[in-house]
């Protein structure tokens, strides 16, 4: 079972999928290990992307595994502490 989280910023209709039972997030292009998604595409907004992360993703448990749209997976606690775009 996945909960749909509306997370615009990378694109106006961007979503993430969260599975509470397994504590995992399919983050797409919202957040990456040590980075965030592009916002230079039509309809993208860095301000809205950061707002999506702060309001929809940061409230999840720090142990949440994030499966990114590109590159290696990560976990939320690590990104909260080290991601230069989110400090």
N, C-alpha and C positions, 0 to 999 in steps of 0.2 A: 504494500500500500504506500503510495506516494502522495504527499500533499503538494499542491501547486503553489509556489510563492511567486507573485508578480514582482519582478525585479527589473524595471526599466533602467536605462542608462546606456548600456552598450547599444541597444536598439529599443525603440519605444514599446515593443511587445515582448521583451525578454522575460523568460521565466526560469526558475530553478525548481528542481524536484527534490523534496525532502522526505526521507523515510525514517520516522522516529524509532521504529522497532530495531533497526540496524544502525541507527545513528549515522546516516550518510546523506550527503547532499550532492546531487548532480548539478554542478554550478554553471555549466556551459561556459560562456565567455564573460562572466561577471567578475570572477576572481581567479587568480592563478597563484602558484607558489611564488611568492615574492613580487607579485604584480597584480594589476587589474586589467579589465578588458579595454579594448579600444573605444574611444568615444568620438572619433573623427568621421564616423560614418553618418549618413543622413539620419537625422532624428536622435543621434547620440548626444549624451550630456554627461560630462564628468561629475558635475554637481549632483545630478539625479542618480548616477551610478553609485557614488559614495553614500548618498542618502539611502539607496536600496540596501547596500551592505550594512549600514549602521542600524536600520530599522527592521530588516527582514532576516539577515544572516547573523549578525553579532548576538542577538538574543538566544541563538541556539547553543547547546552545550559545547564547551571548548573541545571536547573529545570528538566532535563531529568530523568525520572524514569527508573531504571535499574532492570529488572527482571533477577535474577541470576539463574544459573543452579542448585544451591543448596542453601538452607537457605533463609533468608528473603530478600525482595526487598530493594532497597536503592535509593538514587538519586545522580547524578553526583557531584553536588556542595558539598554535605556532604563528599563524598569520596575524592574529591580534598583537602578538609580541614583536614580530620581526618585519612585517610587510611595510616597506617605506611609504607606500601610497596610503596607508591606513593609520599611520602614527600621528 
